[in-house]
Amino acid sequence: MQERSVIALVSAPSGFAGAVGPFPVETPWWNHVEPVNAALEELLGVRTSVLRLISTTGRQAHGGTVTYHVEAHGEPDRTALHPGERPSCDAPHRMQWARLGGPCELVEWAEGHITRTGPAVQVRTWNLASIHRLPTAAGPVWLKAVAPFAADEAAVIGVVAAHDPALVPEVLASGPGRLLLADAPGEDCWDPSPELIRSVVPRLVAAQAALADTKPVLGRRPVPMPSFGLPDTLVHGDFHPGNWRTSEVVLDWADALWGHPSIDAARLIEYTDAHLHPLIVDVWAGAWREHFPKSDPVAALKVARPAARLLNAVRYQEFLDNIEDSERVYHEGDPAEELRAALSLTG
């Protein structure tokens, strides 16, 4: 994977201060800004927050030379800086956390609900979300801000928690476009074990089956599917194993929608190795047959695989239509790629 180097255009309390870099950072992913801020603190002698991506030579959200607009929380060491172009102060669709003062405002809001025992750490930021890790006496707490077009994650988590509270993170506080989450122990599960699949998938299905008779709590997506005897219900929307923890907590409900539950199984298959696919089909279909014996989950999943790709295309286009121009590079080409994938699954 291509390495990432960084150029930072630095705004200080006294105004635009200049540029620093390029300098290397440990991880390739553009939205992973914790190592960027760590390097800048060493170079500039003050803590910083990354506001937004300005340009990049990389592709597919990683690698290359990435230029960020950075806010310094104090006057930086000017000897480390060189002249640079002042970033724009505003742009259409700019997220609130990508503006000067935005990250600090989020942390100040969080401090109204928890007591920090150390500095807030900005972990990730991009056009869809901002994530800080806040140390407390009880352990880390996660501060998340989401785009206006995201689902109300706190409300969605609450709906799921009513049926299986251990399947979702605990919401400590929430406000418009933001929430505080208790830490979910364990690690992300990009390579899930068969045992984890056998445990997590039926639990999601059970919660979805319980919600099937309730009033829809979210909007529907414009990719209709035949039912195959299964109900419309709450759909996670991004049920890949990277959003699972080894403690069997499912994270990131910002893409949740009301629709056909096979969409979640299709997303899981999309992100897992082929040798796990028969197991996923068996576990998911078996779980749904327990709740709806006359249904045909296997047939539903065959249709859901291209349908999920169509849904992805719609969602990615929604991202592109609602984010500022400089950050479109994160998603440019994704709708067309998903449409090609949908076509390949219908052949």
Rosetta blueprint (number, residue, H / E / L):
1 M L
2 Q L
3 E L
4 R E
5 S E
6 V E
7 I E
8 A E
9 L E
10 V E
11 S E
12 A E
13 P L
14 S L
15 G E
16 F E
17 A E
18 G E
19 A E
20 V E
21 G E
22 P E
23 F E
24 P E
25 V L
26 E L
27 T L
28 P L
29 W E
30 W L
31 N L
32 H E
33 V L
34 E H
35 P H
36 V H
37 N H
38 A H
39 A H
40 L H
41 E H
42 E H
43 L H
44 L H
45 G L
46 V L
47 R L
48 T E
49 S E
50 V E
51 L E
52 R E
53 L E
54 I E
55 S E
56 T E
57 T L
58 G L
59 R E
60 Q L
61 A L
62 H E
63 G L
64 G E
65 T E
66 V E
67 T E
68 Y E
69 H E
70 V E
71 E E
72 A E
73 H L
74 G L
75 E L
76 P L
77 D L
78 R H
79 T H
80 A H
81 L L
82 H E
83 P L
84 G L
85 E L
86 R L
87 P L
88 S L
89 C L
90 D L
91 A L
92 P L
93 H L
94 R L
95 M L
96 Q H
97 W H
98 A H
99 R L
100 L L
101 G L
102 G H
103 P H
104 C H
105 E H
106 L H
107 V H
108 E H
109 W H
110 A H
111 E H
112 G L
113 H L
114 I L
115 T L
116 R L
117 T L
118 G L
119 P L
120 A L
121 V E
122 Q E
123 V E
124 R E
125 T E
126 W L
127 N L
128 L L
129 A E
130 S E
131 I E
132 H E
133 R E
134 L E
135 P L
136 T L
137 A L
138 A L
139 G L
140 P L
141 V E
142 W E
143 L E
144 K E
145 A E
146 V E
147 A L
148 P L
149 F L
150 A L
151 A L
152 D L
153 E H
154 A H
155 A H
156 V H
157 I H
158 G H
159 V H
160 V H
161 A H
162 A L
163 H L
164 D L
165 P H
166 A H
167 L H
168 V L
169 P L
170 E L
171 V E
172 L E
173 A E
174 S E
175 G E
176 P L
177 G L
178 R E
179 L E
180 L E
181 L E
182 A E
183 D L
184 A L
185 P L
186 G L
187 E L
188 D E
189 C L
190 W L
191 D L
192 P L
193 S L
194 P H
195 E H
196 L H
197 I H
198 R H
199 S H
200 V H
201 V H
202 P H
203 R H
204 L H
205 V H
206 A H
207 A H
208 Q H
209 A H
210 A H
211 L H
212 A L
213 D L
214 T L
215 K L
216 P L
217 V L
218 L L
219 G L
220 R E
221 R L
222 P L
223 V L
224 P L
225 M L
226 P L
227 S L
228 F L
229 G L
230 L L
231 P L
232 D L
233 T E
234 L E
235 V E
236 H L
237 G L
238 D L
239 F L
240 H L
241 P H
242 G H
243 N H
244 W E
245 R E
246 T L
247 S L
248 E L
249 V L
250 V E
251 L L
252 D L
253 W L
254 A L
255 D L
256 A L
257 L E
258 W E
259 G E
260 H L
261 P L
262 S H
263 I H
264 D H
265 A H
266 A H
267 R H
268 L H
269 I H
270 E H
271 Y L
272 T L
273 D L
274 A H
275 H H
276 L H
277 H H
278 P H
279 L H
280 I H
281 V H
282 D H
283 V H
284 W H
285 A H
286 G H
287 A H
288 W H
289 R H
290 E H
291 H H
292 F L
293 P L
294 K L
295 S L
296 D L
297 P H
298 V H
299 A H
300 A H
301 L H
302 K H
303 V H
304 A H
305 R H
306 P H
307 A H
308 A H
309 R H
310 L H
311 L H
312 N H
313 A H
314 V H
315 R H
316 Y H
317 Q H
318 E H
319 F H
320 L H
321 D H
322 N L
323 I L
324 E L
325 D H
326 S H
327 E H
328 R H
329 V H
330 Y H
331 H L
332 E L
333 G L
334 D H
335 P H
336 A H
337 E H
338 E H
339 L H
340 R H
341 A H
342 A H
343 L H
344 S H
345 L H
346 T H
347 G L
